Amino acid sequence: MNALPTIETQATQAARWASLLCQSGYIAELHGSGFDQTWRIFATWNGPQVAEIGLDGCGASWSGTDEMWLTIIGPSEGVSA
């Protein structure tokens, strides 16, 4: 049986995803700490929130468009469109 990832492992994955989005021109803000950690992703500094990355107990969780995930984050996870 596989153990669930630690909070630290999940947070590392979420931070890596946020970093990939920043490298693609999005703005990422970290809110909270520990298991309540959430990355909010914005189109521009004053623009709308376009996605959110949180922790769900199994890893980072994505709330945003499929296209954004598949083109920016998916390749780092071995997933392609």
WODASUL-V429458 format. One record per backbone hydrogen bond with DSSP energy under -1.0 kcal/mol. NH is the residue of the N-H (numbers start at 1). CO is the residue of the C=O. Records with the same first field share a line. If there is no record, write none. Layout:
# WODASUL-V429458
NH->CO, CO
This chain:
# WODASUL-V429458
10->6
11->7
12->8
13->9
14->10
15->11
16->12
17->13
18->14
19->15
20->16
21->17
22->18
23->19
25->22
26->21
27->42
29->40
31->38
36->33
37->34
38->31
39->53
40->29
41->51
42->27
43->48
50->41
51->41
52->63
53->39
54->61
56->59
61->54
63->52
69->65
70->66
71->67
72->68
73->69
74->69
76->73
77->74
78->75
79->74
